[in-house]
Protein backbone atom coordinates (compact mmCIF):
# COMPACT_ATOMS: atom_id res chain seq x y z
CA UNK A 1 0.00 0.00 0.00
CA UNK A 2 2.78 2.56 0.68
CA UNK A 3 3.88 2.26 -2.94
CA UNK A 4 0.66 3.97 -4.12
CA UNK A 5 1.44 6.95 -1.91
CA UNK A 6 4.95 7.18 -3.37
CA UNK A 7 3.53 7.24 -6.91
CA UNK A 8 1.10 9.99 -5.93
CA UNK A 9 3.81 12.03 -4.22
CA UNK A 10 6.14 11.57 -7.20
CA UNK A 11 3.43 12.80 -9.61
CA UNK A 12 2.64 15.73 -7.33
CA UNK A 13 6.33 16.62 -7.08
CA UNK A 14 6.61 16.63 -10.89
CA UNK A 15 3.68 19.04 -11.10
CA UNK A 16 5.26 21.34 -8.53
CA UNK A 17 8.61 21.29 -10.33
CA UNK A 18 6.99 22.03 -13.70
CA UNK A 19 5.00 24.89 -12.18
CA UNK A 20 8.15 26.36 -10.64
CA UNK A 21 9.94 26.12 -14.00
CA UNK A 22 7.00 27.83 -15.67
CA UNK A 23 7.11 30.64 -13.10
CA UNK A 24 10.84 31.13 -13.60
CA UNK A 25 10.42 31.15 -17.37
CA UNK A 26 7.63 33.72 -17.14
CA UNK A 27 9.68 35.90 -14.78
CA UNK A 28 12.63 35.79 -17.19
CA UNK A 29 10.33 36.58 -20.10
CA UNK A 30 8.86 39.57 -18.25
CA UNK A 31 12.34 40.82 -17.37
CA UNK A 32 13.45 40.63 -21.00
CA UNK A 33 10.28 42.34 -22.21
CA UNK A 34 10.81 45.14 -19.67
CA UNK A 35 14.39 45.59 -20.94
CA UNK A 36 13.14 45.76 -24.52
CA UNK A 37 10.47 48.32 -23.62
CA UNK A 38 13.03 50.43 -21.78
CA UNK A 39 15.44 50.32 -24.73
CA UNK A 40 12.63 51.28 -27.12
CA UNK A 41 11.65 54.24 -24.91
CA UNK A 42 15.27 55.40 -24.85
CA UNK A 43 15.54 55.12 -28.65
CA UNK A 44 12.29 57.05 -29.10
CA UNK A 45 13.49 59.74 -26.68
CA UNK A 46 16.75 60.08 -28.63
CA UNK A 47 14.83 60.31 -31.95
CA UNK A 48 12.55 62.99 -30.52
CA UNK A 49 15.54 64.95 -29.28
CA UNK A 50 17.21 64.71 -32.70
CA UNK A 51 14.01 65.91 -34.41
CA UNK A 52 13.79 68.82 -32.00
CA UNK A 53 17.41 69.79 -32.62
CA UNK A 54 16.93 69.53 -36.38
CA UNK A 55 13.82 71.74 -36.24
CA UNK A 56 15.63 74.29 -34.07
CA UNK A 57 18.52 74.36 -36.57
CA UNK A 58 16.15 74.84 -39.49
CA UNK A 59 14.30 77.58 -37.61
CA UNK A 60 17.59 79.35 -36.87
CA UNK A 61 18.59 79.14 -40.57
CA UNK A 62 15.30 80.73 -41.60
CA UNK A 63 15.72 83.48 -39.04
CA UNK A 64 19.24 84.24 -40.25
CA UNK A 65 18.08 84.33 -43.88
CA UNK A 66 15.19 86.67 -43.16
CA UNK A 67 17.41 88.85 -40.97
CA UNK A 68 20.03 89.12 -43.73
CA UNK A 69 17.42 90.00 -46.34
CA UNK A 70 17.99 86.98 -48.59
CA UNK A 71 14.92 85.21 -50.04
CA UNK A 72 13.40 82.20 -48.25
CA UNK A 73 13.90 78.69 -49.52
N, C-alpha and C positions, 0 to 999 in steps of 0.2 A: 504493500500500500504506500509506503513512503516514496517509492519511485514516481508515482503519479504527481505528487507534490513537487518533486524535483523538475519534472517536465513542465509543469505549470510555472514554476519560478523561473526556469530557464527562458520560456517564451515571454514571460513578463519582463525579464531583464533585457531581452533583445528589443522589445518595444521601447523600453526606457532609453536604451543606448541609441536607437534610431532617432527617437524624439530629440535627444540631446544633440546629436549630429545635425539634425534639421535646424535646431535653434542656432547652433554655431554658424551653420552655413548662412542662415538668414541674417544673423548679426554681421557677418563678414560682407554679405551682399549690401546691406544697408550702409555700412561704413564706406564701401567703394562708391556707392551711388552718391553719398554725401560729398565725398571727395570730388567726384565728377561735377556735381552741381556747383560746388565752391569754385572749381577751376573755370567753369563756364561763366559764372558771375564775374570773376576776375577778368576774363577775356572780354566780356561785354563792357565792363567798366573801362578797360583800356581802350576799346574801340570808341566808346562814347567820348572819352577824353581826347582821342586823336581827332574825331570829327569836330569837337568844339575848338580845338587848336587850329584846325584847318579853316573853319569858318571865321575865326578871329583874324587869321592871317589874310584871308580874302577880304574881309571887311576893312582891315587896315590898308590894303592895297588900293581899294576903291576910295578910301578917304584921302590917301596921298595923291591919287590921280585927280580927284575933284579939287583938292587944295592947290595943286600945281596948275590947274587949268587945262589939262589934257583931256581929250574926249574919253568917255567911258567905253569899256569893252565888255 
